[in-house]
């Protein structure tokens, strides 16, 4: 506690866990998001926000982990699903984060962007 008996405010920007493990999980999420940014499906600021949120959520569950390899081996599919859900939720909320999908020619002559295109 601080003076006056009030609890100190914890920095919300700090993700719990060992820095080496946090960095490895963040690198995994960033590598997964990179193709989405490259094709314009997600803007870079939104990708950073999604990566931070996904990394924080994964590390909240595994904050005592000493190595990222077991986490990524067991939960890579779940992490990808979490990232995809964050991106889709951002698009569903009316593009608050500026991550509207681009309009482009998709397979089969249908216009617009589809999640099952070659991005995933």
C-alpha positions in Angstrom: 0.0 0.0 0.0 1.0 3.6 -0.4 0.6 6.6 1.9 -3.0 7.1 3.0 -3.7 3.3 3.0 -4.6 3.2 -0.7 -3.3 0.3 -2.7 -0.6 1.0 -5.3 -1.9 0.9 -8.9 -0.3 -2.0 -10.8 1.0 -1.1 -14.3 -1.5 -2.7 -16.7 1.1 -2.6 -19.5 3.2 -5.3 -17.8 2.4 -8.8 -18.9 3.0 -11.4 -16.1 5.6 -14.1 -16.5 9.2 -14.5 -17.3 10.3 -12.0 -19.9 11.9 -14.7 -22.1 8.6 -16.7 -22.1 6.5 -13.6 -22.7 8.8 -12.6 -25.7 8.5 -16.1 -27.2 4.7 -16.1 -27.0 4.5 -12.6 -28.4 6.8 -13.6 -31.3 4.5 -16.5 -32.0 1.5 -14.3 -32.1 3.3 -11.6 -34.2 4.4 -14.3 -36.7 0.8 -15.5 -37.0 -0.5 -11.9 -37.5 2.1 -10.9 -40.0 0.3 -12.3 -43.1 -2.9 -10.5 -42.0 -1.1 -7.2 -41.9 0.7 -7.9 -45.2 -2.5 -8.5 -47.1 -4.2 -5.5 -45.4 -6.8 -7.6 -43.5 -5.6 -6.0 -40.3 -3.8 -2.6 -39.8 -0.5 -2.6 -37.9 -1.8 -0.7 -34.8 -4.7 -3.1 -34.5 -2.3 -6.1 -34.9 -0.2 -4.7 -32.1 -3.2 -4.4 -29.8 -4.5 -7.9 -30.7 -1.0 -9.3 -30.1 -0.7 -7.6 -26.7 -4.1 -8.8 -25.6 -3.6 -12.3 -26.8 -0.1 -12.5 -25.2 -1.5 -11.2 -21.9 -4.3 -13.7 -21.9 -2.0 -16.6 -22.6 0.5 -15.5 -20.0 -2.1 -15.0 -17.4 -2.7 -18.7 -17.6 1.0 -19.6 -17.7 2.7 -16.9 -15.7 4.8 -19.4 -13.8 6.1 -21.2 -17.0 9.9 -21.4 -17.3 9.9 -22.2 -21.0 7.6 -21.2 -23.9 8.1 -24.4 -25.9 5.6 -26.6 -24.0 3.0 -23.8 -24.1 3.3 -23.3 -27.8 3.4 -27.0 -28.5 0.3 -27.7 -26.5 -1.7 -24.6 -27.2 -0.7 -23.2 -30.6 -4.1 -24.0 -32.1 -5.9 -22.3 -29.2 -3.7 -19.2 -29.4 -4.4 -19.0 -33.1 -8.1 -19.3 -32.5 -7.9 -16.6 -29.8 -6.1 -14.2 -32.2 -8.7 -14.9 -34.9 -11.5 -14.2 -32.4 -9.9 -10.9 -31.4 -9.5 -9.8 -35.0 -13.1 -10.8 -35.9 -14.5 -9.1 -32.9 -12.7 -5.9 -33.9 -14.3 -6.1 -37.3 -17.7 -6.9 -35.9 -17.6 -3.8 -33.7 -17.8 -1.6 -36.7 -14.1 -1.2 -37.3 -13.4 0.8 -34.1 -9.7 -0.2 -34.5 -9.6 0.6 -38.2 -9.3 -3.0 -39.2 -11.9 -3.3 -41.9 -11.0 -6.1 -44.3 -10.0 -4.9 -47.8 -12.3 -5.5 -50.8 -10.4 -7.7 -53.2 -11.2 -10.4 -55.7 -11.5 -13.7 -53.9 -11.4 -17.2 -55.2 -14.3 -18.2 -57.5 -14.9 -14.7 -58.7 -16.7 -13.6 -55.6 -15.8 -10.1 -54.3 -14.7 -9.3 -50.8 -12.4 -10.8 -48.2 -13.1 -14.2 -46.7 -11.5 -15.7 -43.7 -10.9 -19.0 -45.5 -8.8 -17.4 -48.2 -5.1 -18.0 -48.2 -4.5 -15.8 -45.2 -5.1 -18.5 -42.6 
